């Protein structure tokens, strides 16, 4: 397990840099065939799991039904060690192995992530029920491929993490801080979208909560006695609108007035705004944040209000690419019939995810996959598509491609080294790299 993208400790440094020989290539293909058959054999059970989560949408941090359903899914196979409520109330951990390798060899821990939170009012409009299904299916498939192997280069363990609260709160970031990823060496997940992509950049997001404090007064009888916090909020919103002309094309800032006062005849003493700031790189976020803060403070100065500016939720980082994992995933996906456009559209280029933070500490991949709809995420139409039976072919095909990619890395030490090298390269230069592979 790599201790740091800036450090040198990596327990697999002593492994041979040669892939398995031709006879073992056949063995690796047999492992891939085994995992595909396993996933196909469990397709009804996996569909039921996904559909149950879809039918019972729960908001971030409150995914009790989804948590319990996934815990039951893994607990029914007693070879999995399952920890419910793992470090967070609605997170879980399921572990299997290690298997094969020599006594005392470092264990390669392969992780799969499940998301399962929904959106207010429209349910699973981002298809997190399918993310949970992909993670579960890929893990079960990899287990089937590994459980009878006795001559792998290293002992291999599988860990499934249930990661709640992606849509807000940053569940993966809380799990990182709690040490949940400390012993994981590779991490895999996939997200439904409008087309397939082995990698597509997701950008940084930071929330800013702005509160203005003024003084209440009767708006008709003696308005001059008041200090209008709503004026400050309106000016702040207008300042940000004007600022957009000077922003770089790939920067975003958008927000709402959450609280604008109580009644028209009362000068508002308190208002509150919420903004999201998005940039492709960490170094850009500081610049955008400084510009936004200047807008907010100028509004306070112009109206005589006091202002409080906070960032109440964790910052979601951009996803670090891993060229080796992306290439392997694409190769395996094509073998399964997945079509990867040469120039993917910008269907997800301005999204943000807390998987970005994971990608800074563990080598990983976060591909996107088509589910037989052109509907956009976060719409009612996408909710319907995420629960449709026709999405199952694409969902399980994606799970197979992830699991097959894990087989490649597990069986081939030089690929493991390349994955590690990509991780260090993009991690060290994360402030400056272009987000295209």
C-alpha positions in Angstrom: 0.0 0.0 0.0 1.5 3.4 -1.0 1.9 5.6 2.0 2.0 8.9 0.1 2.1 10.2 -3.4 5.1 12.2 -2.3 6.9 9.4 -0.5 8.9 6.4 -1.6 7.4 3.5 0.4 5.7 1.0 -1.7 5.7 -2.6 -0.6 5.5 -4.0 -4.1 8.8 -2.4 -5.3 10.5 -5.8 -5.3 8.1 -7.5 -7.7 9.3 -8.5 -11.1 8.5 -6.0 -13.8 7.5 -8.8 -16.2 3.9 -9.7 -17.0 2.8 -13.3 -16.6 4.0 -15.5 -19.5 1.8 -16.7 -22.4 0.5 -19.7 -20.5 -0.5 -17.5 -17.7 -2.1 -15.1 -20.1 -4.5 -17.9 -20.9 -5.1 -18.3 -17.2 -5.8 -14.6 -16.8 -8.4 -14.8 -19.6 -9.9 -17.8 -17.8 -10.2 -15.7 -14.7 -12.0 -13.0 -16.7 -14.4 -15.6 -18.1 -15.0 -16.9 -14.6 -16.0 -13.4 -13.3 -18.3 -12.8 -16.2 -20.1 -16.0 -15.6 -20.4 -15.2 -11.9 -21.9 -11.8 -12.5 -24.3 -13.2 -15.0 -25.3 -15.9 -12.5 -26.1 -13.2 -10.0 -27.8 -10.8 -12.4 -31.3 -11.2 -10.9 -30.1 -10.7 -7.4 -28.0 -7.7 -8.4 -31.0 -6.2 -10.2 -33.1 -6.7 -7.1 -30.5 -5.0 -5.0 -30.4 -2.0 -7.3 -34.2 -1.8 -7.7 -34.7 -1.9 -4.0 -32.4 1.0 -3.4 -34.0 2.9 -6.3 -37.5 2.3 -4.9 -36.5 3.6 -1.5 -34.6 6.9 -2.2 -32.8 8.4 0.8 -30.9 11.7 1.1 -27.3 12.1 2.0 -26.4 10.8 5.5 -29.8 9.1 5.9 -29.4 6.1 3.7 -30.5 3.6 6.3 -32.5 1.3 4.0 -29.7 1.2 1.4 -27.1 0.6 4.0 -29.0 -2.3 5.5 -29.8 -3.8 2.1 -26.2 -3.8 1.0 -25.0 -5.2 4.3 -27.5 -8.1 3.9 -26.4 -8.7 0.3 -22.8 -9.3 1.4 -23.6 -11.0 4.7 -25.5 -13.8 2.9 -22.1 -15.1 1.7 -20.3 -16.0 4.9 -16.9 -15.7 3.2 -17.3 -11.9 3.4 -16.5 -10.2 6.6 -19.0 -7.4 6.9 -18.9 -4.3 9.2 -22.1 -2.3 9.3 -22.1 1.4 10.3 -18.4 1.5 9.4 -17.0 4.8 10.7 -20.2 6.6 9.6 -23.8 5.7 10.5 -24.7 4.7 7.0 -21.3 3.5 5.7 -20.3 -0.2 5.6 -17.2 -2.3 4.8 -17.2 -5.8 3.3 -13.8 -7.7 3.1 -12.7 -11.0 1.5 -9.3 -12.7 1.5 -6.4 -12.5 1.3 -5.8 -15.3 -1.1 -2.6 -16.7 -2.8 0.9 -15.2 -2.6 3.7 -16.2 -0.4 3.8 -16.1 3.4 4.7 -12.7 4.6 4.2 -11.0 1.2 2.5 -7.6 1.2 -1.2 -7.9 0.6 -2.7 -6.1 -2.4 -6.0 -4.7 -1.3 -8.4 -4.0 -4.2 -11.3 -1.7 -3.3 -14.7 -1.1 -4.9 -17.0 1.7 -3.9 -20.7 1.8 -3.6 -22.7 5.1 -3.5 -26.4 5.1 -2.7 -27.7 8.5 -1.7 -30.5 10.1 -3.7 -31.6 13.7 -4.5 -34.3 15.8 -2.9 -37.7 15.5 -4.7 -36.6 13.4 -7.6 -35.0 10.3 -6.1 -32.2 8.5 -7.8 -31.8 11.0 -10.6 -28.0 10.5 -10.6 -28.3 6.7 -10.7 -26.5 6.0 -7.4 -28.5 2.8 -7.1 -26.6 1.6 -10.2 -23.3 2.7 -8.7 -24.0 0.5 -5.7 -24.9 -2.4 -8.1 -21.7 -1.9 -10.1 -19.5 -1.9 -7.0 -21.2 -5.0 -5.6 -21.2 -6.9 -8.9 -17.5 -6.1 -9.6 -16.5 -7.2 -6.2 -18.4 -10.5 -6.4 -17.0 -11.1 -9.8 -13.4 -10.5 -8.8 -13.9 -12.9 -5.8 -15.0 -15.6 -8.2 -12.0 -15.0 -10.4 -9.6 -15.2 -7.4 -10.9 -17.7 -5.0 -9.4 -20.8 -6.6 -6.0 -19.2 -7.5 -2.9 -20.3 -5.7 -0.1 -18.8 -7.8 -0.8 -15.1 -8.0 2.2 -12.7 -7.7 1.0 -11.3 -4.4 -1.7 -12.1 -1.9 -4.9 -10.3 -2.9 -7.7 -9.0 -0.7 -11.0 -7.4 -1.8 -12.6 -4.5 0.1 -16.0 -3.0 -0.7 -16.7 0.4 1.0 -20.2 1.8 1.2 -19.7 5.5 0.8 -22.8 7.6 1.7 -23.5 11.2 1.2 -21.8 12.0 -2.1 -24.4 14.6 -3.2 -23.5 16.7 -0.2 -21.6 16.3 3.0 -18.7 14.5 1.3 -19.0 11.1 2.8 -15.8 9.8 1.2 -13.9 12.7 2.6 -15.1 11.8 6.1 -14.1 8.2 5.5 -10.7 9.3 4.3 -10.2 11.4 7.5 -11.4 8.4 9.6 -8.7 6.1 8.0 -11.1 3.9 5.9 -8.8 4.1 2.9 -5.5 3.6 4.8 -4.9 0.0 3.7 -6.5 0.1 0.2 -4.1 0.0 -2.8 -6.4 0.3 -5.8 -9.9 1.7 -5.9 -12.7 1.3 -8.5 -16.1 2.7 -9.1 -18.2 3.8 -12.1 -20.9 6.4 -12.5 -23.9 6.4 -14.9 -24.1 9.1 -17.5 -25.1 9.6 -21.2 -22.2 7.7 -22.8 -19.2 5.6 -21.9 -15.9 7.2 -21.0 -12.9 5.6 -19.4 -11.9 9.0 -18.0 -13.6 12.3 -18.1 -12.5 15.2 -15.9 -14.5 16.2 -12.9 -13.7 19.5 -11.3 -13.2 20.9 -7.8 -16.1 22.3 -5.9 -16.2 24.4 -2.7 -19.3 25.7 -1.0 -19.4 29.2 0.4 -22.1 30.2 2.9 -22.6 34.0 3.2 -24.6 35.6 6.0 -25.4 39.3 6.3 -26.4 40.9 9.6 -28.2 44.2 9.6 -30.8 45.8 11.8 -34.6 45.4 11.6 -36.9 48.3 11.3 -40.4 49.2 10.1 -40.1 49.5 6.3 -42.7 52.2 6.0 -42.7 54.1 9.3 -38.9 54.6 9.9 -36.8 52.7 7.3 -33.9 55.0 8.0 -33.5 53.2 11.4 -32.8 49.9 9.7 -29.7 48.3 8.1 -31.0 46.3 5.2 -29.4 42.8 5.0 -31.5 42.0 1.9 -29.8 44.9 0.1 -26.5 43.3 0.9 -27.6 40.0 -0.4 -28.9 41.5 -3.7 -25.7 43.4 -4.2 -23.6 40.3 -3.5 -25.6 38.3 -6.0 -25.3 41.2 -8.6 -21.5 41.5 -7.9 -21.0 37.8 -8.6 -23.1 38.1 -11.8 -20.8 40.9 -13.0 -17.7 39.0 -11.9 -18.5 36.2 -14.3 -17.4 38.3 -17.3 -13.8 38.1 -15.9 -13.8 34.4 -15.1 -11.9 31.8 -17.1 -14.0 29.7 -19.4 -13.8 26.6 -17.2 -14.5 28.3 -13.9 -18.0 28.3 -12.5 -19.8 30.1 -9.7 -23.5 29.8 -9.0 -25.7 30.3 -6.0 -29.0 31.2 -4.4 -30.5 33.5 -1.8 -31.5 31.0 0.9 -33.1 33.5 3.3 -34.2 36.9 2.2 -36.2 38.3 5.1 -39.5 37.7 7.0 -42.1 40.2 5.8 -42.2 43.0 3.3 -42.9 45.6 6.0 -39.8 44.6 8.0 -36.3 45.7 7.0 -34.5 42.4 6.9 -32.0 42.0 9.7 -30.6 38.7 8.4 -30.0 37.2 5.0 -28.2 34.1 3.8 -26.7 33.0 0.4 -25.2 29.8 -0.7 -22.7 29.6 -3.6 -20.7 26.8 -5.3 -17.3 27.6 -6.7 -15.9 25.2 -9.3 -12.5 25.1 -11.0 -10.5 22.4 -12.8 -7.4 22.7 -10.6 -6.7 23.4 -7.0 -4.5 26.4 -7.7 -7.4 28.1 -9.5 -9.8 27.7 -6.6 -7.8 30.1 -4.4 -8.0 32.8 -7.1 -11.7 32.4 -7.6 -12.4 32.3 -3.9 -10.6 35.5 -3.3 -12.6 37.2 -6.1 -15.9 35.9 -4.7 -15.0 37.0 -1.1 -14.2 40.5 -2.4 -17.7 40.7 -3.9 -19.4 39.6 -0.7 -17.4 42.0 1.5 -18.0 44.9 -0.9 -21.8 44.3 -0.5 -21.4 44.5 3.2 -19.4 47.7 3.1 -21.9 49.4 0.8 -24.9 48.6 3.0 -23.4 48.9 6.5 -24.0 45.2 7.3 -21.8 42.7 9.0 -20.8 39.7 6.9 -19.8 36.1 7.8 -18.3 33.9 5.1 -17.7 30.2 5.8 -17.2 26.9 3.9 -19.4 24.5 5.9 -18.7 21.4 3.8 -15.5 19.8 2.6 -13.9 20.8 -0.7 -14.4 18.1 -3.4 -11.1 17.8 -5.4 -10.7 17.2 -9.1 -10.2 13.5 -10.2 -6.6 12.6 -10.8 -6.4 10.6 -14.0 -4.6 7.2 -14.1 -3.7 6.6 -17.7 -2.8 2.9 -17.2 -6.1 2.0 -15.4 -8.1 4.0 -18.0 -6.4 2.2 -20.9 -6.9 -1.2 -19.3 -10.6 -0.4 -18.6 -11.1 0.7 -22.2 -9.5 -2.4 -23.6 -11.6 -4.7 -21.4 -14.7 -2.6 -22.1 -14.2 -2.9 -25.9 -13.9 -6.7 -25.5 -17.3 -6.6 -23.9 -18.8 -4.4 -26.7 -18.6 -1.1 -24.9 -18.3 1.9 -27.4 -16.0 4.7 -26.3 -16.3 7.9 -28.4 -13.0 9.2 -29.5 -14.0 12.7 -28.4 -16.5 12.4 -25.6 -19.0 15.2 -25.2 -18.8 17.5 -22.1 -21.6 15.5 -20.5 -19.8 15.4 -17.2 -17.0 17.9 -17.5 -18.4 20.4 -15.0 -19.4 17.8 -12.4 -17.8 17.4 -9.1 -17.5 14.3 -6.8 -15.8 13.4 -3.6 -14.1 10.5 -5.4 -11.7 13.3 -6.5 -10.3 13.4 -2.9 -9.9 9.6 -3.0 -7.9 9.8 -6.2 -5.4 12.0 -4.4 -4.6 9.3 -1.9 -5.2 6.0 -3.7 -4.7 5.0 -7.4 -8.1 4.6 -8.9 -10.5 4.9 -11.7 -14.0 6.5 -12.0 -15.3 5.8 -15.5 -18.8 6.8 -16.7 -21.2 4.5 -18.4 -24.2 4.7 -20.7 -27.5 3.3 -19.4 -29.6 3.4 -22.6 -30.9 7.0 -22.3 -30.0 10.5 -23.5 -31.7 12.0 -20.5 -29.5 14.3 -18.3 -28.5 13.4 -14.8 -30.5 15.2 -12.0 -33.7 15.1 -14.0 -36.9 13.1 -13.5 -36.3 11.4 -16.8 -32.9 10.1 -15.5 -34.6 8.8 -12.4 -36.8 6.7 -14.5 -33.9 5.5 -16.6 -31.9 4.5 -13.5 -34.7 2.2 -12.4 -35.4 0.7 -15.8 -34.6 -2.9 -16.6 -32.9 -1.9 -19.9 -30.2 -0.2 -17.8 -29.1 -3.6 -16.5 -27.2 -4.8 -19.5 -25.0 -1.7 -19.4 -24.6 -1.7 -15.7 -23.4 -5.3 -15.4 -21.2 -4.9 -18.5 -19.5 -2.0 -16.7 -19.0 -4.1 -13.5 -17.4 -6.8 -15.6 -15.0 -4.3 -17.2 -14.0 -2.9 -13.8 -13.4 -6.4 -12.4 -11.5 -7.5 -15.5 -9.3 -4.4 -15.1 -8.6 -5.4 -11.5 -7.6 -8.9 -12.7 -5.1 -7.4 -15.1 -3.4 -5.4 -12.4 -3.5 -8.2 -9.8 -1.9 -10.7 -12.3 0.7 -8.4 -13.8 3.3 -6.7 -11.6 4.5 -4.4 -14.3 1.0 -3.0 -14.7 0.8 -2.5 -11.0 4.1 -0.5 -11.2 2.7 1.6 -14.0 -0.5 2.3 -12.1 1.7 3.4 -9.2 3.9 5.6 -11.4 0.9 7.3 -12.9 -0.5 8.0 -9.4 2.8 9.6 -8.3 3.1 11.6 -11.6 -0.3 13.1 -11.6 -0.4 13.5 -7.8 2.9 15.5 -7.6 1.9 17.6 -10.6 -1.8 17.9 -9.8 -1.8 21.7 -9.6 -0.6 22.0 -13.2 -1.6 19.0 -15.3 -4.1 19.3 -18.1 -7.1 17.2 -17.4 -6.9 15.4 -20.7 -5.1 12.0 -20.7 
